[in-house]
Amino acid sequence: MKKIVAGVAALLCLATVFAAGGKDKPAASDAGVTQISLWTYPIGGWGDQKTVDALLADFHAANPGIKVTVDYLTYADGDDKVNTAIEGGAAPDLIMEGPERLVANWGAKGKMVDISDLFDATDKAEINPAALAACFTESGAAYEYPLVMTAHCMAINKAAFEKAGALQYLDLNTRTWTTDNFLKAVDALYKAGYKNVGAVYCVGQGGDQGTRALVNNLYGGTFTDAAHTKYTWDDPNNVKALEKLYATDGINFDAGIAGGDEIALFYNGTLQMAFCWNIAQQLNPNSANTGAGKTLNGDDILFMAFPSQKGTDTKLQGGIWGFGIFDNGNADKIAAAKTFIKYMCDSAATADAVKAANYFAVRDTTDGGDISKIWADNAIMDEYTVLMPYLGDYYQVTTGWAEARTQWWNMLQQVGAGQNVANVVKQYAANANATAK
């Protein structure tokens, strides 16, 4: 009987121990470890668990006091998930995306930590000026630390241009061309029998960076003011550009396609140039896995900057991606998140973090040394770097951005339908500005 009582007492003792501490106390291996969460949009390999796991393994080895967990977002519903988490007080500690979300959206709403202290004088000198400016507000607060960038561009079918005698109008050393030469090239192609040289797609906002850059660059127009307080596409230079595009044989406004559709039509030979292009397309056109820099028919694809009056004064729209920290009120987690950011963006590990994204570093040097040659082993990536100096103002941080994009493609539809360009541009620019106040 005594043995039974003793056994019961022992079991009760163990139960008490587990009830008191088994659930709430961290495991011994987690003692002294700060756990932080990272949510990332699908930015190249940063949307791939295997790739990110490899990066985190190195980070954890170098920073044993920090444990990072990751959730992978999609662009289809990522914003809804983040906004729901914010409203429920469950925002992640870290997030990876671009300034239009981190700076102009969540940062502007007071949801993010000001990380301007992470940028010393050396950082500010090393980081691409356009990328740096996009991460800061007018007041001097920073809500994003940039890692990678790219420049959106256009592409041409080399074989078609050769057949039409239009290669003479391109500067292949700088990958630029003047507005005058662009128009001469389109005319040459049209006269050679290509009736669908290029398409101003406008069924929706998909890929609209291409049409914006095309219109703005032709005669030096702008999309917003320098302070990003209003939309300026009623600029007479933009009106002139739209009128010229509408009147040019071979350039057709198409309200039935978006950027992805245009790429497919370029890829299959229907179009001879594409305005919705970037390094991802150059590496794998139409995601067809049938050869880098090749059309469906095997023709060479040449990437080009958008035409401008001087050629080399082109201003390319770009993508900028990096990290921001949500303000969840935990100083230890914020400090750990800052450690993660500097490790990925300004250390010997930065080269791997950049290559994982499959884009271009926003700087040539870090605390870990020179990273200017990290793509030297990839001829296409290395060649594409010629466009980086043309990266223009990142005006996507202007208030009312989402609605402004809607107004833009609706405006293009009206222009393509033959409406008075000046009147239509004025109306839709006013609509966009109404949402920016």
DRENTOR-460797 format. One line per 5 residues: number of its first residue (from 1); their letters; for each residue x, y, z of N, C-alpha, C. Coordinates in steps of 0.2 Angstrom, whole numbers, plus 5000, padded with zeros to 4 digits. Example, Ala and Ser with C-alpha at 12.3 -4.5 7.8 and 13.67 -1.06 7.14 Angstrom:
1	as	5066 4972 5039 5062 4978 5039 5066 4984 5039  5064 4989 5035 5068 4995 5036 5064 5000 5039
//
This chain:
1	mkkiv	5004 4994 5000 5000 5000 5000 5004 5006 5000  5010 5006 5004 5014 5012 5004 5017 5013 4997  5019 5008 4994 5022 5008 4987 5017 5012 4982  5011 5010 4983 5006 5013 4978 5005 5020 4980  5005 5022 4986 5004 5029 4988 5010 5033 4986
6	agvaa	5016 5030 4987 5022 5034 4984 5022 5035 4977  5020 5029 4973 5019 5030 4966 5015 5035 4964  5009 5036 4967 5004 5041 4965 5007 5048 4967  5010 5048 4972 5013 5055 4974 5018 5057 4969  5022 5052 4967 5027 5054 4962 5024 5057 4955
11	llcla	5019 5053 4953 5015 5055 4947 5012 5062 4948  5009 5063 4954 5006 5070 4955 5011 5075 4955  5017 5074 4958 5023 5078 4958 5025 5080 4951  5025 5075 4946 5027 5076 4939 5022 5080 4936  5016 5079 4937 5010 5082 4934 5010 5090 4936
16	tvfaa	5012 5091 4942 5012 5098 4944 5018 5102 4941  5024 5098 4940 5029 5102 4937 5027 5103 4929  5024 5099 4926 5023 5100 4919 5017 5105 4918  5012 5105 4923 5007 5110 4923 5010 5117 4924  5014 5117 4929 5017 5124 4931 5022 5127 4925
21	ggkdk	5026 5123 4922 5031 5126 4918 5032 5122 4911  5029 5117 4910 5030 5113 4904 5027 5117 4898  5022 5120 4898 5019 5124 4893 5021 5131 4891  5022 5134 4897 5024 5141 4896 5031 5143 4896  5036 5139 4899 5043 5140 4899 5046 5138 4892
26	paasd	5050 5142 4889 5054 5140 4883 5058 5134 4884  5059 5130 4879 5064 5124 4880 5071 5127 4882  5075 5123 4885 5082 5125 4887 5085 5127 4881  5084 5124 4875 5088 5126 4869 5086 5133 4866  5080 5136 4869 5078 5142 4866 5079 5148 4871
31	agvtq	5082 5146 4877 5083 5151 4882 5088 5156 4880  5086 5162 4881 5091 5168 4878 5090 5169 4871  5086 5166 4867 5085 5167 4860 5079 5171 4859  5080 5176 4854 5075 5181 4852 5072 5178 4846  5066 5177 4846 5062 5174 4840 5059 5180 4836
36	islwt	5060 5180 4830 5057 5185 4826 5054 5182 4819  5049 5185 4817 5046 5182 4811 5047 5187 4805  5048 5184 4799 5049 5187 4793 5043 5185 4788  5040 5190 4785 5035 5188 4779 5038 5191 4773  5039 5187 4768 5042 5190 4762 5037 5189 4756
41	ypigg	5037 5194 4751 5034 5193 4745 5038 5189 4740  5036 5186 4735 5040 5182 4731 5045 5186 4726  5050 5188 4729 5055 5192 4726 5061 5187 4724  5060 5185 4718 5065 5180 4716 5065 5174 4720  5071 5171 4722 5072 5166 4727 5070 5167 4734
46	wgdqk	5069 5173 4735 5066 5175 4742 5059 5172 4743  5056 5170 4738 5049 5167 4738 5050 5159 4738  5056 5157 4739 5057 5149 4738 5060 5147 4745  5056 5142 4748 5058 5140 4755 5065 5137 4755  5067 5133 4750 5074 5130 4750 5079 5135 4750
51	tvdal	5078 5140 4746 5083 5146 4745 5084 5150 4752  5078 5151 4754 5078 5155 4761 5081 5151 4767  5079 5145 4767 5082 5141 4772 5090 5141 4772  5093 5141 4766 5100 5141 4766 5103 5147 4769  5100 5153 4767 5102 5159 4769 5101 5160 4777
56	ladfh	5095 5157 4779 5094 5157 4787 5099 5153 4791  5101 5147 4788 5106 5143 4791 5112 5147 4792  5114 5150 4788 5121 5154 4789 5119 5160 4794  5114 5163 4793 5112 5169 4798 5112 5166 4805  5108 5160 4806 5108 5158 4813 5114 5155 4816
61	aanpg	5119 5153 4811 5125 5151 4814 5129 5157 4816  5129 5162 4812 5132 5169 4814 5129 5172 4820  5122 5171 4821 5119 5175 4826 5114 5170 4830  5118 5166 4834 5114 5160 4838 5109 5163 4843  5109 5169 4844 5104 5172 4849 5098 5175 4846
66	ikvtv	5097 5173 4839 5091 5175 4835 5089 5169 4831  5082 5169 4832 5079 5163 4828 5074 5167 4823  5074 5165 4817 5070 5168 4812 5065 5163 4809  5058 5164 4809 5054 5160 4806 5051 5164 4800  5049 5161 4794 5047 5164 4788 5040 5162 4786
71	dylty	5036 5166 4783 5030 5165 4780 5031 5168 4773  5028 5165 4768 5029 5167 4761 5022 5169 4758  5022 5176 4756 5016 5179 4753 5016 5178 4746  5010 5179 4743 5009 5180 4736 5007 5187 4735  5007 5189 4728 5005 5196 4727 4997 5196 4726
76	adgdd	4994 5190 4725 4987 5189 4724 4983 5191 4731  4986 5189 4737 4982 5190 4743 4987 5193 4749  4993 5194 4747 4998 5196 4752 4996 5202 4756  4994 5207 4752 4992 5214 4755 4986 5212 4760  4981 5208 4758 4976 5207 4763 4978 5204 4769
81	kvnta	4983 5199 4769 4985 5195 4774 4989 5200 4779  4993 5204 4776 4997 5209 4780 4992 5214 4784  4987 5217 4780 4983 5221 4783 4979 5218 4789  4977 5212 4788 4973 5209 4793 4977 5207 4799  4983 5206 4798 4988 5204 4804 4989 5211 4807
86	iegga	4990 5216 4804 4991 5223 4807 4985 5225 4811  4979 5224 4809 4973 5225 4812 4972 5221 4818  4974 5215 4818 4973 5210 4823 4979 5210 4828  4984 5215 4827 4989 5215 4832 4994 5210 4831  4995 5207 4825 4999 5201 4824 5003 5202 4818
91	apdli	5006 5208 4817 5010 5209 4811 5017 5206 4812  5020 5204 4807 5026 5201 4807 5032 5206 4810  5037 5203 4812 5042 5208 4814 5046 5211 4808  5047 5207 4803 5051 5209 4797 5046 5208 4791  5047 5212 4786 5044 5211 4780 5048 5213 4774
96	megpe	5048 5209 4769 5052 5211 4763 5048 5212 4757  5048 5219 4754 5045 5221 4749 5048 5228 4746  5044 5231 4743 5046 5238 4740 5043 5244 4744  5046 5250 4742 5044 5256 4746 5037 5258 4745  5034 5256 4739 5027 5258 4738 5022 5255 4744
101	rlvan	5025 5249 4747 5021 5246 4752 5024 5248 4759  5031 5247 4760 5034 5249 4766 5034 5256 4768  5035 5260 4763 5036 5267 4765 5030 5271 4764  5027 5271 4758 5021 5275 4756 5014 5272 4759  5014 5266 4761 5008 5263 4764 5009 5262 4772
106	wgakg	5012 5256 4774 5012 5255 4781 5016 5260 4785  5022 5262 4782 5026 5267 4785 5022 5274 4786  5019 5276 4781 5015 5282 4781 5010 5282 4786  5007 5276 4788 5002 5275 4792 5004 5274 4800  5011 5274 4800 5013 5274 4807 5014 5267 4810
111	kmvdi	5014 5262 4805 5015 5255 4808 5022 5252 4808  5026 5256 4805 5033 5253 4805 5038 5257 4809  5044 5254 4810 5049 5257 4814 5054 5261 4810  5055 5267 4812 5060 5271 4808 5067 5268 4809  5070 5266 4804 5076 5263 4804 5082 5267 4801
116	sdlfd	5081 5274 4801 5086 5278 4798 5093 5278 4802  5093 5275 4808 5099 5274 4812 5103 5269 4809  5100 5265 4804 5104 5259 4801 5109 5262 4795  5107 5268 4793 5111 5271 4787 5116 5276 4790  5123 5274 4790 5128 5279 4791 5130 5282 4785
121	atdka	5135 5287 4786 5137 5291 4780 5140 5286 4774  5143 5281 4776 5146 5276 4771 5140 5273 4767  5135 5271 4771 5129 5267 4768 5126 5272 4763  5125 5278 4765 5122 5283 4760 5126 5285 4754  5132 5284 4755 5137 5285 4749 5137 5279 4744
126	einpa	5136 5273 4747 5137 5267 4743 5130 5265 4740  5125 5267 4743 5118 5264 4740 5116 5269 4734  5114 5265 4729 5111 5269 4723 5106 5275 4725  5108 5281 4723 5104 5287 4725 5096 5286 4724  5094 5283 4719 5087 5282 4718 5084 5277 4723
131	alaac	5088 5272 4724 5085 5267 4729 5085 5270 4736  5090 5274 4738 5091 5277 4744 5085 5282 4745  5084 5286 4741 5079 5291 4741 5072 5288 4742  5071 5282 4739 5064 5279 4739 5062 5276 4746  5068 5275 4750 5067 5272 4757 5065 5277 4762
136	ftesg	5066 5283 4761 5066 5289 4766 5059 5293 4764  5057 5296 4770 5051 5300 4769 5054 5308 4769  5050 5312 4767 5052 5319 4767 5054 5322 4774  5052 5319 4779 5054 5321 4786 5060 5318 4788  5063 5313 4784 5069 5310 4786 5069 5303 4789
141	aayey	5063 5301 4790 5062 5294 4792 5063 5289 4787  5066 5283 4789 5067 5278 4784 5063 5271 4786  5059 5269 4782 5055 5263 4783 5057 5257 4779  5062 5257 4775 5065 5252 4772 5072 5252 4771  5076 5246 4771 5083 5246 4770 5083 5242 4764
146	plvmt	5086 5245 4758 5086 5241 4752 5091 5236 4751  5089 5231 4747 5094 5225 4746 5096 5225 4738  5090 5225 4734 5091 5224 4727 5087 5229 4723  5088 5229 4717 5084 5233 4712 5085 5230 4705  5081 5233 4701 5081 5231 4694 5078 5237 4690
151	ahcma	5080 5237 4684 5077 5243 4679 5073 5239 4674  5066 5241 4674 5062 5239 4669 5064 5242 4662  5063 5239 4657 5065 5241 4650 5061 5239 4645  5063 5239 4639 5059 5236 4633 5064 5231 4629  5061 5228 4624 5065 5223 4621 5063 5223 4613
156	inkaa	5067 5221 4609 5066 5221 4602 5068 5214 4599  5065 5213 4593 5067 5207 4590 5072 5208 4585  5078 5206 4586 5084 5208 4582 5083 5206 4575  5081 5200 4573 5080 5198 4566 5075 5202 4562  5070 5204 4566 5065 5209 4562 5068 5215 4561
161	fekag	5072 5218 4566 5075 5224 4565 5081 5224 4559  5084 5218 4559 5089 5217 4554 5086 5217 4547  5080 5214 4546 5077 5213 4540 5074 5220 4538  5072 5224 4542 5069 5231 4540 5075 5236 4540  5081 5234 4541 5086 5239 4541 5086 5244 4547
166	alqyl	5083 5242 4552 5082 5247 4558 5087 5246 4563  5092 5241 4563 5097 5241 4568 5101 5247 4569  5101 5251 4563 5106 5257 4563 5103 5262 4568  5097 5262 4570 5094 5267 4575 5095 5265 4582  5099 5260 4584 5100 5258 4590 5107 5259 4592
171	dlntr	5109 5261 4598 5116 5261 4601 5116 5255 4605  5119 5250 4603 5120 5244 4607 5125 5244 4612  5129 5249 4612 5134 5249 4617 5131 5252 4624  5127 5257 4623 5123 5260 4629 5116 5257 4630  5114 5253 4625 5107 5250 4624 5102 5256 4625
176	twttd	5103 5262 4621 5099 5267 4621 5097 5269 4614  5092 5273 4613 5090 5276 4607 5087 5283 4608  5087 5287 4603 5084 5293 4604 5076 5292 4601  5072 5297 4603 5065 5297 4601 5065 5297 4594  5069 5301 4590 5069 5302 4583 5070 5295 4580
181	nflka	5076 5292 4583 5078 5285 4580 5073 5280 4581  5069 5280 4587 5064 5275 4589 5058 5276 4583  5056 5282 4582 5051 5283 4577 5053 5281 4570  5060 5282 4568 5062 5280 4562 5062 5272 4562  5064 5269 4567 5064 5261 4567 5057 5259 4566
186	vdaly	5052 5261 4570 5045 5259 4569 5043 5260 4562  5045 5265 4559 5042 5267 4552 5046 5262 4548  5052 5260 4549 5055 5255 4544 5052 5249 4545  5051 5246 4551 5048 5240 4552 5041 5240 4549  5037 5245 4550 5030 5245 4547 5030 5245 4539
191	kagyk	5035 5248 4536 5036 5248 4529 5038 5241 4526  5042 5238 4531 5044 5231 4529 5039 5226 4530  5033 5228 4532 5027 5223 4532 5025 5221 4539  5028 5224 4544 5026 5222 4551 5021 5228 4553  5015 5226 4553 5009 5231 4555 5008 5231 4562
196	nvgav	5010 5226 4566 5010 5227 4573 5017 5227 4576  5020 5232 4576 5027 5233 4578 5027 5233 4586  5022 5237 4589 5022 5238 4596 5015 5239 4598  5013 5237 4605 5006 5238 4607 5006 5242 4614  5002 5247 4614 5001 5251 4620 4995 5247 4624
201	ycvgq	4997 5242 4628 4992 5238 4631 4989 5242 4637  4982 5241 4638 4979 5245 4643 4972 5242 4645  4972 5235 4646 4966 5232 4648 4965 5232 4656  4971 5233 4659 4971 5234 4666 4978 5237 4668  4980 5236 4675 4986 5239 4677 4992 5235 4676
206	ggdqg	4991 5228 4674 4997 5224 4674 5002 5226 4669  5008 5227 4672 5014 5229 4668 5014 5236 4666  5010 5240 4669 5009 5247 4667 5015 5251 4667  5021 5249 4671 5027 5253 4671 5030 5254 4664  5028 5249 4660 5031 5250 4653 5028 5256 4649
211	tralv	5021 5256 4650 5018 5262 4646 5019 5268 4649  5020 5269 4656 5022 5275 4659 5029 5277 4657  5034 5273 4657 5040 5274 4655 5041 5276 4647  5037 5273 4643 5037 5275 4636 5034 5282 4635  5029 5283 4638 5026 5290 4637 5030 5295 4640
216	nnlyg	5032 5294 4646 5036 5300 4650 5043 5301 4646  5046 5296 4644 5053 5297 4641 5053 5300 4634  5048 5299 4630 5048 5301 4623 5050 5309 4622  5047 5313 4626 5048 5320 4626 5050 5323 4633  5052 5319 4637 5054 5322 4644 5048 5323 4649
221	gtftd	5043 5320 4648 5037 5321 4653 5039 5318 4660  5034 5320 4665 5035 5317 4671 5028 5314 4673  5029 5309 4678 5023 5306 4681 5020 5309 4687  5025 5311 4691 5023 5315 4697 5028 5321 4698  5027 5325 4703 5032 5330 4705 5037 5327 4709
226	aahtk	5043 5331 4709 5049 5328 4713 5047 5326 4720  5043 5330 4723 5041 5329 4730 5036 5323 4731  5034 5320 4726 5029 5315 4726 5022 5317 4730  5020 5323 4728 5014 5326 4731 5008 5326 4726  5009 5325 4720 5004 5326 4715 5006 5322 4708
231	ytwdd	5001 5320 4704 5002 5317 4698 5002 5322 4692  5007 5322 4688 5009 5327 4683 5008 5325 4676  5004 5319 4675 5005 5317 4668 5000 5321 4663  4997 5326 4666 4994 5331 4661 5000 5336 4658  5006 5335 4660 5012 5338 4657 5011 5338 4649
236	pnnvk	5012 5344 4646 5011 5345 4639 5016 5340 4635  5022 5338 4638 5026 5333 4635 5023 5326 4635  5019 5324 4640 5016 5318 4639 5010 5318 4634  5006 5324 4634 5001 5324 4629 5004 5323 4622  5010 5327 4621 5013 5326 4614 5015 5319 4613
241	alekl	5018 5316 4618 5020 5309 4617 5014 5304 4615  5008 5305 4619 5002 5301 4617 5000 5302 4610  5000 5308 4609 4997 5310 4602 5002 5307 4597  5008 5307 4598 5013 5304 4593 5012 5297 4592  5011 5293 4598 5010 5286 4598 5004 5284 4595
246	yatdg	4999 5288 4596 4992 5286 4593 4993 5287 4585  4996 5292 4583 4997 5294 4576 5002 5289 4572  5006 5286 4576 5012 5282 4572 5009 5275 4570  5010 5274 4563 5008 5267 4560 5013 5262 4563  5010 5257 4565 5014 5251 4568 5013 5251 4576
251	infda	5011 5256 4579 5010 5257 4586 5003 5257 4587  5000 5252 4590 4993 5251 4591 4991 5251 4599  4986 5255 4600 4983 5254 4607 4978 5248 4607  4979 5244 4613 4975 5238 4613 4972 5237 4620  4966 5238 4620 4962 5238 4627 4960 5231 4629
256	giagg	4963 5226 4625 4961 5219 4626 4967 5215 4629  4973 5219 4630 4979 5215 4633 4982 5219 4639  4985 5215 4643 4990 5218 4648 4997 5217 4647  5001 5218 4651 5008 5217 4650 5010 5210 4649  5008 5206 4652 5009 5199 4651 5007 5196 4644
261	deial	5001 5199 4642 4999 5197 4636 5003 5200 4630  5006 5206 4631 5010 5209 4626 5017 5205 4626  5019 5202 4631 5025 5198 4631 5024 5192 4627  5019 5189 4628 5017 5183 4624 5017 5184 4617  5014 5190 4615 5013 5191 4608 5020 5193 4605
266	fyngt	5024 5196 4609 5031 5198 4607 5035 5191 4606  5034 5187 4611 5038 5180 4611 5036 5176 4605  5029 5176 4603 5027 5172 4597 5028 5175 4590  5031 5182 4590 5032 5185 4584 5027 5189 4581  5021 5190 4585 5016 5194 4583 5018 5202 4583
271	lqmaf	5021 5203 4589 5024 5210 4590 5032 5210 4589  5035 5215 4587 5042 5216 4586 5046 5219 4591  5042 5222 4596 5045 5225 4602 5040 5224 4608  5043 5224 4614 5039 5224 4620 5041 5230 4624  5036 5233 4627 5037 5238 4632 5037 5235 4639
276	cwnia	5035 5229 4640 5035 5226 4647 5040 5221 4648  5046 5224 4649 5052 5219 4649 5056 5220 4655  5060 5215 4657 5065 5216 4663 5070 5210 4663  5074 5209 4668 5079 5204 4667 5076 5197 4668  5071 5197 4672 5068 5190 4672 5065 5188 4665
281	qqlnp	5063 5192 4661 5060 5190 4655 5066 5189 4650  5072 5193 4651 5077 5191 4647 5080 5185 4648  5081 5183 4654 5083 5176 4656 5079 5170 4654  5072 5171 4654 5068 5166 4653 5061 5169 4649  5062 5171 4643 5056 5174 4640 5050 5170 4640
286	nsant	5044 5174 4642 5038 5171 4642 5038 5165 4647  5043 5164 4652 5043 5159 4656 5042 5152 4653  5045 5152 4647 5044 5146 4642 5050 5141 4643  5055 5143 4646 5061 5138 4647 5064 5135 4641  5064 5140 4635 5066 5137 4629 5072 5141 4626
291	gagkt	5075 5145 4631 5082 5148 4629 5082 5155 4631  5087 5157 4635 5087 5164 4637 5088 5169 4631  5085 5174 4631 5086 5179 4626 5084 5177 4619  5079 5172 4618 5076 5170 4612 5069 5170 4612  5066 5172 4606 5059 5171 4605 5057 5164 4603
296	lngdd	5051 5163 4602 5048 5156 4601 5052 5153 4595  5053 5158 4590 5056 5155 4584 5063 5155 4584  5066 5157 4590 5074 5157 4590 5077 5163 4588  5073 5169 4587 5076 5175 4586 5079 5178 4592  5085 5182 4591 5088 5185 4597 5084 5191 4599
301	ilfma	5083 5191 4606 5080 5197 4609 5085 5202 4612  5085 5208 4610 5089 5213 4613 5085 5217 4618  5088 5218 4624 5084 5223 4628 5087 5230 4627  5082 5235 4628 5084 5242 4626 5081 5246 4632  5084 5252 4633 5081 5257 4637 5075 5260 4633
306	fpsqk	5071 5264 4636 5066 5267 4633 5069 5273 4629  5066 5275 4623 5069 5280 4619 5067 5287 4623  5072 5291 4622 5071 5298 4625 5075 5303 4620  5074 5309 4621 5076 5314 4616 5084 5314 4615  5088 5313 4620 5095 5312 4619 5097 5305 4619
311	gtdtk	5093 5300 4621 5095 5293 4622 5097 5291 4628  5103 5294 4630 5106 5293 4637 5103 5297 4642  5098 5301 4641 5094 5304 4647 5088 5300 4648  5087 5294 4646 5082 5290 4648 5081 5289 4655  5075 5289 4658 5074 5287 4665 5070 5281 4666
316	lqggi	5073 5276 4668 5069 5270 4668 5065 5269 4675  5060 5266 4674 5056 5264 4680 5060 5258 4683  5060 5257 4689 5063 5251 4692 5059 5248 4698  5062 5242 4700 5060 5239 4706 5065 5239 4711  5063 5241 4717 5067 5241 4723 5064 5237 4728
321	wgfgi	5068 5232 4731 5066 5228 4737 5071 5228 4742  5068 5227 4748 5072 5227 4754 5068 5225 4760  5070 5227 4766 5067 5225 4772 5064 5231 4777  5059 5230 4780 5056 5235 4785 5054 5231 4791  5053 5235 4796 5052 5232 4803 5045 5235 4805
326	fdngn	5040 5230 4807 5034 5233 4810 5035 5234 4817  5032 5239 4819 5032 5242 4826 5028 5238 4831  5030 5232 4833 5026 5228 4838 5027 5229 4845  5031 5235 4847 5032 5237 4853 5037 5232 4857  5041 5228 4854 5046 5224 4858 5053 5226 4856
331	adkia	5056 5229 4860 5063 5232 4859 5068 5226 4857  5067 5221 4860 5072 5215 4859 5071 5213 4852  5065 5212 4850 5063 5210 4843 5065 5215 4838  5064 5221 4839 5066 5226 4834 5074 5226 4834  5078 5225 4839 5085 5225 4839 5087 5219 4835
336	aaktf	5084 5213 4836 5086 5207 4832 5084 5208 4825  5079 5211 4823 5077 5213 4816 5082 5217 4813  5084 5222 4816 5089 5227 4814 5096 5223 4812  5098 5218 4817 5103 5214 4816 5103 5210 4809  5097 5207 4808 5095 5203 4802 5096 5207 4796
341	ikymc	5093 5213 4796 5094 5218 4790 5101 5219 4788  5105 5221 4793 5112 5223 4792 5116 5217 4789  5114 5211 4792 5118 5205 4790 5116 5204 4782  5110 5204 4780 5108 5203 4774 5110 5208 4769  5110 5214 4771 5111 5220 4766 5117 5223 4767
346	dsaat	5121 5222 4772 5128 5226 4772 5133 5222 4776  5135 5216 4773 5140 5212 4776 5143 5207 4771  5147 5202 4773 5149 5198 4769 5144 5193 4766  5138 5193 4769 5133 5188 4767 5129 5191 4762  5130 5198 4760 5125 5202 4756 5125 5199 4749
351	adavk	5131 5197 4746 5131 5194 4739 5127 5188 4739  5126 5183 4744 5122 5178 4743 5115 5180 4743  5113 5185 4748 5106 5187 4748 5104 5191 4742  5108 5194 4738 5107 5197 4732 5106 5192 4727  5110 5187 4726 5110 5182 4721 5103 5178 4722
356	aanyf	5101 5177 4728 5095 5174 4729 5089 5177 4726  5089 5184 4726 5084 5188 4723 5084 5188 4716  5090 5186 4713 5090 5186 4706 5089 5193 4703  5091 5198 4706 5091 5205 4704 5098 5208 4705  5099 5215 4705 5105 5218 4706 5106 5221 4713
361	avrdt	5112 5221 4715 5113 5224 4722 5112 5232 4721  5109 5235 4726 5109 5242 4726 5115 5246 4728  5120 5242 4729 5127 5245 4731 5132 5241 4728  5138 5244 4727 5144 5240 4724 5148 5237 4730  5148 5240 4736 5152 5238 4741 5148 5238 4748
366	tdggd	5150 5233 4752 5147 5233 4759 5152 5232 4764  5150 5231 4770 5155 5230 4775 5159 5224 4774  5156 5220 4770 5160 5213 4768 5164 5214 4762  5164 5220 4759 5169 5220 4753 5165 5222 4747  5169 5221 4741 5167 5223 4734 5162 5217 4732
371	iskiw	5156 5220 4730 5151 5215 4727 5149 5217 4720  5153 5221 4717 5151 5224 4710 5152 5219 4705  5155 5213 4706 5156 5208 4701 5152 5201 4702  5147 5202 4707 5144 5196 4709 5140 5192 4703  5139 5196 4697 5136 5193 4692 5141 5192 4686
376	adnai	5147 5192 4687 5152 5191 4682 5152 5184 4679  5149 5179 4682 5149 5173 4680 5142 5171 4676  5138 5177 4675 5132 5176 4671 5132 5182 4666  5133 5180 4660 5134 5185 4654 5128 5189 4654  5122 5187 4654 5116 5191 4653 5115 5196 4659
381	mdeyt	5116 5193 4665 5115 5198 4671 5120 5203 4671  5126 5201 4669 5132 5206 4669 5131 5211 4663  5128 5209 4658 5127 5214 4652 5121 5218 4654  5116 5216 4658 5111 5220 4659 5112 5226 4664  5118 5225 4667 5120 5230 4672 5121 5237 4669
386	vlmpy	5121 5237 4662 5122 5243 4659 5116 5248 4660  5110 5245 4661 5104 5249 4662 5104 5252 4669  5108 5250 4674 5107 5252 4681 5108 5260 4682  5112 5263 4678 5113 5270 4679 5107 5274 4677  5103 5271 4673 5097 5275 4670 5091 5275 4675
391	lgdyy	5092 5271 4680 5086 5271 4685 5084 5277 4687  5077 5279 4686 5075 5285 4688 5071 5286 4694  5068 5291 4695 5064 5293 4701 5059 5287 4703  5059 5285 4709 5054 5280 4711 5048 5283 4714  5044 5285 4709 5038 5289 4711 5032 5285 4713
396	qvttg	5033 5278 4714 5028 5274 4716 5026 5275 4724  5030 5280 4727 5028 5281 4734 5023 5287 4735  5021 5289 4729 5016 5295 4729 5009 5292 4732  5006 5297 4736 5000 5295 4739 4995 5293 4734  4990 5289 4735 4985 5287 4731 4987 5283 4725
401	waear	4993 5279 4726 4996 5276 4720 4992 5271 4717  4988 5267 4721 4984 5261 4718 4979 5264 4713  4975 5269 4716 4970 5272 4712 4973 5276 4706  4979 5279 4706 4982 5283 4701 4983 5278 4695  4985 5272 4697 4987 5267 4691 4980 5265 4688
406	tqwwn	4975 5264 4691 4968 5263 4688 4967 5269 4683  4968 5275 4685 4966 5281 4681 4971 5281 4675  4977 5278 4675 4981 5278 4670 4979 5274 4664  4977 5267 4666 4976 5263 4660 4969 5265 4658  4964 5267 4662 4958 5270 4659 4959 5276 4654
411	mlqqv	4964 5280 4656 4965 5285 4651 4968 5283 4645  4973 5278 4645 4975 5275 4639 4970 5272 4634  4965 5269 4637 4959 5267 4633 4956 5272 4630  4955 5278 4633 4951 5283 4630 4955 5286 4624  4962 5287 4625 4966 5289 4620 4966 5284 4614
416	gagqn	4966 5278 4615 4966 5273 4610 4959 5273 4606  4954 5275 4610 4948 5276 4606 4947 5282 4602  4952 5286 4602 4952 5292 4598 4949 5298 4601  4949 5298 4608 4946 5304 4611 4952 5310 4611  4950 5316 4612 4955 5321 4612 4960 5320 4618
421	vanvv	4966 5320 4616 4971 5318 4620 4972 5323 4626  4972 5329 4625 4973 5334 4630 4968 5334 4635  4962 5333 4633 4956 5333 4637 4956 5327 4642  4957 5321 4638 4957 5315 4642 4963 5315 4647  4968 5317 4645 4974 5317 4650 4973 5322 4656
426	kqyaa	4970 5327 4655 4968 5332 4660 4963 5329 4665  4958 5326 4662 4953 5323 4666 4955 5318 4671  4959 5313 4668 4961 5307 4672 4967 5309 4677  4971 5314 4675 4976 5316 4680 4973 5319 4686  4967 5323 4684 4964 5326 4690 4960 5321 4694
431	nanat	4958 5316 4691 4955 5310 4695 4960 5307 4700  4966 5306 4697 4972 5303 4701 4974 5308 4707  4974 5314 4705 4976 5319 4711 4971 5320 4716  4964 5318 4714 4959 5318 4719 4960 5313 4725  4963 5308 4723 4964 5302 4728 4971 5303 4731
436	ak	4975 5308 4729 4982 5309 4732 4981 5314 4738  4975 5317 4739 4975 5322 4745 4972 5319 4751
//
